Structures are given as C-alpha cells and as structure tokens.
C-alpha cells in the first residue's frame, strides 16, 4: 500500500471516532428534514444494497461475458469475508437501531442490530472490484456507493458511525483482495 492509502484509512478511522460523538444529533437532524421525494430516492438507493447478491450475480455474468473472469472470485470473496466480519461484529456489539434507541420513526423497517451497516459493507466491498473492472467509470461507481451507504442513515436505520464502520470494513476487504490478486498477476492490464 502507498502512503496515501494509510493516510486515507487514518482519516476514515478518525472520522468514525468523531462521528460516534455526534451520531444522535446527526440522525435526529436528518429525520427532521426528510421529504417524500428524497424518501423515494433513498429507498431506491438502499435497495441496491439490499439486493447485493443479485448485483454480484449480474456482475459475475458481465465479467464472464466481457472476458474479465479473473474478477469473479474476488467479487464473491470480498462479499463473503466482509459480511462475515460485519455480522460477527453485529453479534458481539449488539447496538440497537436508532428507532429503538432514540424512538425515531424510520422510513423503512430494518431487523437486527445496527453496528456496523451491512449495506455499507457490501457496497463498499464491491467498489474496489468495480474500480478495477472499469477505471473510467470509477467516479460514477463511487457516487452510487456513497449514495447507497448514506441511504441507510437518511432512512433512519443506522447511525453515521455504523455507515463509516461498514464502509471501512467493506473497502478494506475489497482493497486487500484486489491487491492480493493483482500481485499474483491475475488481473491483466
């Protein structure tokens, strides 16, 4: 990894710890400023994260048809490993969702524990693979990934720290796998 990667991770970790202090006020502010149009948009965005397995199947088919078969294994490994970490943390930490802890009314119903966000985890786990698949579209992929992750906060089912932690887990796992397979010269340029 480059120095800039370490700096990025440090900034994210510091942001996470900073967000923990303001989680309650951030989600309360957002829940007070929702609108029908934004609700509809963010429900659509969150569904991208909800149906990540279907997205991974579609990506597998696309990678197969576009002769990028070497991306199939990292895609599935990234999802599997990052979700294993996330659900282990959910079980260990057992943080109640904002609707339970703060009595806020969410836009969508979510079961289970809040920390970390599985939606943020899976969508960020795919980002390094998508970026590797098509560097020209990496900015578009990043915008979509950020919107999916933010949708969980907007819809009232996660705190900001849940989103940051899930994003960090997913991105780290995806990034490590992409680097691992790159160093094994599996990705041809």
C-alpha positions as CSV (number, residue, x, y, z in Angstrom):
1,X,0.0,0.0,0.0
2,X,1.0,3.6,-0.6
3,X,1.4,6.3,2.0
4,X,-1.8,7.9,0.7
5,X,-3.7,4.7,1.4
6,X,-2.5,4.8,5.1
7,X,-3.5,8.5,5.3
8,X,-6.9,7.7,3.9
9,X,-7.5,5.0,6.4
10,X,-6.4,7.1,9.2
11,X,-8.7,9.9,8.2
12,X,-11.6,7.4,8.0
13,X,-10.8,6.0,11.4
14,X,-10.6,9.5,13.0
15,X,-13.9,10.4,11.2
16,X,-15.5,7.3,12.7
17,X,-14.5,8.2,16.2
18,X,-15.6,11.8,15.7
19,X,-19.0,10.6,14.3
20,X,-19.7,8.5,17.4
21,X,-19.9,11.7,19.4
22,X,-22.4,13.2,17.1
23,X,-24.4,10.1,16.0
24,X,-27.6,11.1,17.8
25,X,-27.7,14.7,16.7
26,X,-26.9,13.8,13.1
27,X,-29.6,11.2,12.7
28,X,-32.1,13.4,14.6
29,X,-31.4,16.3,12.2
30,X,-31.8,14.2,9.1
31,X,-35.0,12.6,10.4
32,X,-36.5,16.1,10.9
33,X,-35.6,17.1,7.3
34,X,-36.9,14.3,5.2
35,X,-39.1,14.7,2.2
36,X,-41.3,12.5,0.1
37,X,-39.0,12.8,-3.0
38,X,-35.8,12.1,-1.0
39,X,-37.6,9.2,0.8
40,X,-38.4,7.6,-2.6
41,X,-34.9,8.2,-4.0
42,X,-33.1,6.8,-0.9
43,X,-35.4,3.8,-0.7
44,X,-34.4,3.0,-4.3
45,X,-30.7,3.5,-3.4
46,X,-30.9,1.3,-0.4
47,X,-32.5,-1.5,-2.5
48,X,-29.2,-1.6,-4.5
49,X,-27.5,-2.7,-1.2
50,X,-30.4,-4.9,-0.2
51,X,-30.1,-7.0,-3.4
52,X,-26.3,-7.1,-3.5
53,X,-26.3,-10.9,-4.1
54,X,-28.3,-10.3,-7.2
55,X,-25.9,-7.5,-8.2
56,X,-23.0,-9.9,-7.6
57,X,-24.7,-12.5,-9.9
58,X,-25.1,-9.8,-12.6
59,X,-21.5,-8.7,-12.2
60,X,-20.4,-12.3,-12.5
61,X,-22.3,-12.7,-15.8
62,X,-20.9,-9.3,-17.0
63,X,-17.3,-10.3,-16.0
64,X,-17.8,-13.7,-17.8
65,X,-19.1,-12.2,-21.0
66,X,-16.6,-9.3,-21.1
67,X,-13.6,-11.7,-20.6
68,X,-12.9,-10.3,-17.1
69,X,-13.3,-13.7,-15.4
70,X,-10.5,-13.0,-13.1
71,X,-12.8,-10.6,-11.2
72,X,-15.4,-13.2,-10.3
73,X,-13.5,-14.8,-7.4
74,X,-12.5,-11.5,-5.8
75,X,-16.1,-10.3,-6.0
76,X,-17.5,-13.3,-4.1
77,X,-14.7,-13.5,-1.6
78,X,-15.0,-9.8,-0.9
79,X,-18.7,-10.1,-0.2
80,X,-18.3,-13.3,1.9
81,X,-15.4,-12.1,4.0
82,X,-16.7,-8.6,4.7
83,X,-20.2,-9.9,5.6
84,X,-18.7,-12.5,7.9
85,X,-16.8,-9.7,9.7
86,X,-19.8,-7.4,9.8
87,X,-22.3,-10.0,11.2
88,X,-19.7,-11.1,13.7
89,X,-19.4,-7.6,14.9
90,X,-23.2,-7.1,15.0
91,X,-23.5,-10.2,17.2
92,X,-20.7,-9.1,19.5
93,X,-21.6,-5.4,19.9
94,X,-25.5,-5.7,19.6
95,X,-26.1,-1.9,19.1
96,X,-29.8,-1.2,18.9
97,X,-31.0,0.6,15.8
98,X,-31.9,4.3,16.1
99,X,-35.6,3.6,16.0
100,X,-35.3,1.5,19.2
101,X,-32.6,3.5,21.0
102,X,-33.9,7.0,20.2
103,X,-37.6,6.3,19.3
104,X,-37.2,7.7,15.8
105,X,-39.5,6.6,13.1
106,X,-37.5,5.1,10.2
107,X,-38.7,5.3,6.6
108,X,-38.1,1.6,6.1
109,X,-38.1,-1.3,8.6
110,X,-34.8,-3.0,9.4
111,X,-34.3,-6.0,11.6
112,X,-31.3,-6.9,13.8
113,X,-28.6,-4.8,15.2
114,X,-27.3,-1.5,13.9
115,X,-23.4,-1.7,14.1
116,X,-21.9,-1.9,11.5
117,X,-24.1,-1.3,8.5
118,X,-24.2,-4.4,6.3
119,X,-25.5,-2.4,3.3
120,X,-22.4,-0.1,3.5
121,X,-20.2,-3.1,4.0
122,X,-21.3,-5.0,0.9
123,X,-21.5,-2.0,-1.4
124,X,-18.0,-0.8,-0.4
125,X,-16.7,-4.4,-0.7
126,X,-17.6,-4.2,-4.4
127,X,-16.2,-0.8,-5.0
128,X,-12.5,-1.8,-5.4
129,X,-13.5,-4.6,-7.8
130,X,-15.8,-2.3,-9.9
131,X,-13.0,0.3,-9.9
132,X,-10.6,-2.3,-11.2
133,X,-13.1,-3.5,-13.8
134,X,-13.5,-0.1,-15.3
135,X,-11.4,2.8,-14.2
136,X,-13.2,5.3,-16.4
137,X,-16.5,4.7,-14.5
138,X,-14.8,4.6,-11.0
139,X,-16.2,8.1,-10.1
140,X,-19.7,7.1,-11.1
141,X,-19.3,3.8,-9.1
142,X,-18.1,5.9,-6.1
143,X,-21.1,8.2,-6.2
144,X,-23.5,5.2,-6.3
145,X,-21.7,3.5,-3.5
146,X,-21.8,6.7,-1.3
147,X,-25.5,7.2,-2.0
148,X,-26.3,3.6,-1.1
149,X,-24.3,3.9,2.2
150,X,-25.9,7.3,3.0
151,X,-29.4,6.0,2.3
152,X,-29.2,3.9,5.5
153,X,-28.5,7.0,7.6
154,X,-31.2,9.0,5.8
155,X,-33.8,6.3,6.1
156,X,-33.2,6.2,9.9
157,X,-32.0,2.6,10.3
158,X,-28.3,3.4,11.0
159,X,-26.1,5.9,12.7
160,X,-23.3,7.6,10.8
161,X,-20.7,5.6,12.7
162,X,-22.4,2.4,11.6
163,X,-22.1,3.6,8.0
164,X,-18.4,4.5,8.3
165,X,-17.5,1.3,10.1
166,X,-19.3,-0.8,7.4
167,X,-17.8,1.2,4.6
168,X,-14.3,0.8,6.1
169,X,-14.7,-3.0,6.6
170,X,-16.0,-3.5,3.0
171,X,-13.5,-1.3,1.4
172,X,-10.5,-2.8,3.3
173,X,-11.5,-6.3,2.4
174,X,-12.1,-5.5,-1.3
175,X,-8.9,-3.4,-1.5
176,X,-6.8,-6.2,0.1
177,X,-8.3,-8.8,-2.2
178,X,-7.7,-6.7,-5.3
179,X,-4.1,-6.0,-4.3
180,X,-3.6,-9.7,-3.5
181,X,-4.9,-10.9,-6.8
182,X,-3.0,-8.0,-8.6
183,X,0.3,-9.1,-7.1
184,X,-0.4,-12.6,-8.2
185,X,-0.8,-11.2,-11.7
186,X,-4.3,-12.5,-12.0
187,X,-5.5,-9.1,-13.3
188,X,-4.2,-8.5,-16.7
189,X,-3.8,-4.9,-17.8
